[in-house]
Amino acid sequence: MRRVTPSWVAIMKVNFEREKQWWDAKAPKEERDLADEAINRALRWREIERHLAGVQTILCVGGGTGAFSIPLAQRGFSVTHVDFSPRMVEIAQERAKSVAGIRFVEANATDLSQFPGRSFDLVLNMDGAISFSGAEAEKAILESCRVTRKKLILTVTNRALMIEVLCSVGLGVTGRFVDALFAMWERGEWYQGQFPDNPMLSAGMTQDYFGALKAFLPGELRGILETARMRVLRCGGLGSLALLCGQETVERVLQDEELFSRFVDLCDRFDQEILPDGPGTRQRAGLFAVAEPMVEP
């Protein structure tokens, strides 16, 4: 196994102002599903539905433009929508003009200190709020654990998937296996300034940039949650069957509502019964966890 030099670790501190600019630029297309994103989103909704009994208050961290927070508020839940991108919050507020029971807060997922411990029945922290906190990703997880009263549902980037992506993309762009692949393999970390090749690998993305990323393995995520005194109810890949079936199958089921529903059923079962630690979908976060505090408040 190739070893990377340790010098790159020193630059992993996250510039959250740069990250905020990036998320602001991504905001207008935040809910535009690409490839298997719709399948990932449908699977997350299914898990949310399983844990709504007895819930009154919901915190949606990294709520983006309101894909989850707004529909939940429309159903009568008291929802607090948190995002650190002003543009994301602005779009969500505009979409929720006629929706009661939702408030918007601009804050960083790594610092939820304005909320007391165990203050929300259900906490959702999905998509990029954790993973794109880079070296501070674990802090973002712990903050979400702290404010959870009943259930926590989160998604993070799956290291297995990022290894595959950096292996194939790196080889395609440079003709070799890049240093970022081995840094991801060993530490689960990516940073734009990590290696000279990294800007080339993110060319064509929003602002030709790919944030400061921390990707997790299932055992690593489970360990962090358990350290925070959380009982892990589920932890594993999300939508791995969609990735394994390939783009042609995904495109076909997306064109037929009945096929889509049945395929989501299959993906759900596959994640739980066949390959629980799979890589997840290619788009959106591919590692999923549900947890609850070990001690009732």
C-alpha positions in Angstrom: 0.0 0.0 0.0 1.4 3.3 -1.0 1.9 5.8 1.9 1.4 9.5 1.5 3.8 11.9 3.2 2.4 13.3 6.4 3.0 17.0 5.4 -0.4 17.4 3.9 -2.2 16.9 7.2 -1.2 20.4 8.4 -3.3 22.2 5.8 -6.6 20.4 6.7 -8.0 23.3 8.7 -11.2 24.4 7.2 -11.7 27.9 5.8 -15.5 28.2 6.5 -15.7 31.5 4.7 -14.5 29.8 1.5 -16.9 26.9 2.1 -19.8 29.4 2.6 -19.1 31.0 -0.8 -19.1 27.6 -2.4 -22.4 26.6 -0.8 -24.0 29.9 -1.8 -23.0 29.2 -5.4 -24.5 25.8 -5.2 -27.8 26.9 -3.7 -29.8 27.5 -6.9 -29.3 23.9 -8.0 -29.4 22.3 -4.6 -32.5 20.2 -5.2 -31.8 19.4 -8.8 -31.4 15.6 -8.7 -28.6 14.0 -10.8 -28.2 10.3 -11.6 -29.2 8.4 -8.5 -29.9 11.4 -6.2 -33.7 10.9 -6.3 -33.2 7.3 -5.1 -31.0 8.5 -2.2 -33.6 11.1 -1.3 -36.5 8.6 -1.4 -34.6 6.2 0.9 -33.9 9.0 3.4 -37.6 9.9 3.4 -38.5 6.3 4.2 -36.3 6.2 7.2 -37.6 9.6 8.4 -41.1 8.3 8.2 -40.2 5.3 10.5 -39.2 7.7 13.3 -41.9 10.4 13.4 -44.1 8.8 16.0 -44.1 11.0 19.2 -42.1 13.7 17.5 -43.1 17.4 17.8 -39.9 19.3 17.4 -37.4 18.8 14.6 -34.0 20.4 14.0 -32.8 20.2 10.4 -29.1 20.9 10.3 -27.7 21.7 6.9 -31.3 22.2 5.8 -30.2 23.7 2.4 -33.2 25.1 0.5 -35.7 23.1 2.5 -36.1 19.7 0.8 -36.9 18.1 4.2 -37.6 20.9 6.6 -40.4 22.6 4.6 -42.5 19.4 3.9 -42.1 18.4 7.6 -43.3 21.9 8.7 -46.2 21.6 6.3 -47.2 18.4 8.1 -47.5 20.2 11.4 -44.2 19.6 13.0 -42.3 22.5 14.7 -39.2 22.7 12.6 -36.0 24.7 13.1 -34.0 24.9 9.8 -30.3 25.5 10.2 -27.8 26.3 7.4 -24.6 28.3 7.3 -25.1 29.4 3.7 -27.0 32.7 3.5 -28.2 32.0 0.0 -29.5 28.6 1.0 -31.5 30.1 3.9 -32.8 32.9 1.6 -34.1 30.4 -0.9 -35.7 28.2 1.8 -37.4 31.3 3.4 -38.8 32.3 0.1 -40.2 28.8 -0.5 -41.7 28.7 3.0 -43.5 32.1 2.9 -46.9 30.5 3.5 -45.7 27.7 5.8 -46.3 28.0 9.6 -44.2 26.3 12.2 -40.8 26.7 10.7 -38.0 29.1 11.7 -34.7 29.7 10.0 -31.3 30.1 11.7 -28.0 30.8 10.0 -25.4 28.7 11.9 -22.5 26.3 11.4 -23.1 22.6 12.1 -20.0 22.5 14.2 -21.4 25.0 16.7 -25.0 24.6 17.7 -24.3 26.1 21.2 -27.4 28.4 20.9 -29.5 25.3 21.4 -29.6 23.6 24.8 -28.8 19.9 25.1 -31.6 17.4 24.3 -33.7 20.2 22.9 -35.2 18.5 19.8 -37.2 15.3 19.5 -35.7 14.5 16.1 -32.5 15.9 14.6 -31.7 15.5 10.9 -28.2 16.2 9.7 -28.0 15.1 6.1 -26.1 15.8 2.9 -23.0 18.0 3.4 -23.2 19.7 6.8 -21.0 17.0 8.4 -18.8 15.8 5.7 -17.9 19.2 4.3 -16.8 20.4 7.7 -13.6 18.6 6.9 -11.3 18.2 9.9 -14.2 19.4 12.1 -16.7 16.8 10.9 -16.6 14.8 14.1 -17.4 18.0 16.0 -20.5 18.5 13.8 -21.6 14.9 14.6 -21.2 15.4 18.4 -23.1 18.7 18.3 -26.0 17.0 16.6 -25.9 14.2 19.2 -25.9 16.7 22.0 -29.1 18.4 21.0 -31.0 15.1 20.2 -33.8 14.2 22.7 -35.2 11.1 20.9 -33.8 10.3 17.5 -30.9 11.4 15.3 -30.8 10.7 11.6 -27.6 11.6 9.7 -25.8 11.0 6.4 -22.2 11.4 5.7 -19.9 10.7 2.8 -18.9 7.1 2.5 -15.1 6.5 2.3 -15.6 3.4 0.2 -17.3 5.4 -2.5 -14.8 8.2 -2.4 -12.0 5.7 -2.9 -13.7 4.4 -6.0 -14.3 7.9 -7.3 -10.7 9.1 -6.8 -9.4 5.9 -8.2 -11.4 6.2 -11.5 -11.4 10.0 -11.8 -7.8 10.3 -10.9 -6.7 7.7 -13.4 -8.9 9.3 -16.1 -7.5 12.8 -15.5 -3.8 12.1 -14.8 -3.2 8.6 -16.1 -2.1 7.4 -12.7 -3.3 6.7 -9.2 -3.2 10.1 -7.5 -2.0 11.1 -4.1 -5.5 12.1 -3.0 -6.6 8.5 -3.5 -4.2 7.3 -0.9 -5.0 10.2 1.5 -8.6 9.3 1.3 -7.8 5.6 1.8 -5.7 6.2 4.9 -7.6 9.1 6.6 -10.8 9.7 4.7 -9.8 13.3 4.0 -9.8 15.6 0.9 -8.7 19.2 0.7 -8.4 21.3 -2.4 -4.8 22.4 -1.5 -3.7 18.9 -0.4 -1.8 17.9 -3.6 -1.0 19.6 -6.9 -3.4 17.3 -8.8 -6.4 18.2 -6.7 -7.5 21.3 -8.6 -7.5 19.3 -11.8 -9.7 16.6 -10.2 -12.3 19.2 -9.2 -12.3 21.1 -12.5 -15.8 21.4 -13.9 -17.5 21.3 -10.5 -19.1 24.4 -8.9 -16.4 27.1 -8.9 -14.0 24.3 -9.9 -13.9 23.4 -6.2 -14.8 20.4 -4.0 -14.7 21.7 -0.5 -12.9 20.3 2.5 -14.2 16.8 2.9 -14.1 14.1 5.6 -15.4 10.6 4.5 -16.2 7.9 7.0 -16.3 4.1 7.2 -19.4 2.5 8.9 -17.3 1.4 11.9 -15.8 4.8 12.3 -19.1 6.5 12.3 -20.6 4.0 14.7 -17.7 4.5 17.1 -18.2 8.3 17.1 -21.9 7.9 17.9 -21.3 5.4 20.7 -18.6 7.7 22.2 -21.3 10.4 22.3 -23.5 8.0 24.4 -25.8 7.2 21.5 -27.4 3.8 20.8 -26.9 3.1 17.1 -30.1 1.6 15.6 -28.8 1.5 12.0 -25.5 2.4 10.4 -24.5 1.5 6.8 -24.6 2.2 3.1 -27.7 3.9 1.6 -28.8 2.9 -1.9 -25.8 0.6 -2.8 -28.0 -1.4 -5.2 -28.5 1.7 -7.4 -24.7 2.1 -7.7 -24.2 -1.6 -8.4 -27.0 -1.8 -11.0 -25.4 1.1 -12.9 -26.6 4.2 -14.8 -28.7 2.4 -17.4 -30.9 0.8 -14.7 -31.2 4.0 -12.7 -32.2 6.0 -15.8 -34.9 3.5 -16.6 -36.5 3.4 -13.2 -36.5 7.2 -13.0 -38.8 7.2 -16.1 -41.5 5.0 -14.6 -43.2 5.9 -11.3 -44.1 2.3 -10.5 -40.7 0.9 -11.3 -39.1 3.7 -9.2 -41.2 2.8 -6.2 -40.4 -0.9 -6.5 -36.8 -0.2 -7.0 -36.6 1.9 -3.9 -38.2 -1.0 -2.1 -35.4 -3.3 -3.4 -32.7 -0.7 -2.5 -34.1 -0.4 1.0 -34.1 -4.2 1.5 -30.6 -4.6 -0.1 -29.1 -2.1 2.3 -30.5 -3.8 5.3 -30.5 -7.5 4.3 -27.7 -8.1 1.7 -25.0 -5.4 1.9 -25.4 -3.2 5.0 -21.9 -1.8 4.8 -22.1 -1.1 1.0 -20.8 2.1 -0.7 -24.3 3.7 -1.1 -25.4 5.8 -4.1 -22.9 7.7 -6.2 -24.6 11.0 -5.7 -25.4 12.6 -2.3 -24.2 11.0 1.0 -23.8 7.2 0.8 -23.4 6.4 4.5 -26.5 6.6 6.8 -27.0 6.3 10.5 -29.9 6.4 13.0 -29.3 6.7 16.7 -30.9 7.6 20.0 -29.5 8.8 23.4 -28.6 5.9 25.6 -30.1 7.6 28.7 -33.5 9.2 28.6 -33.5 12.9 29.5 
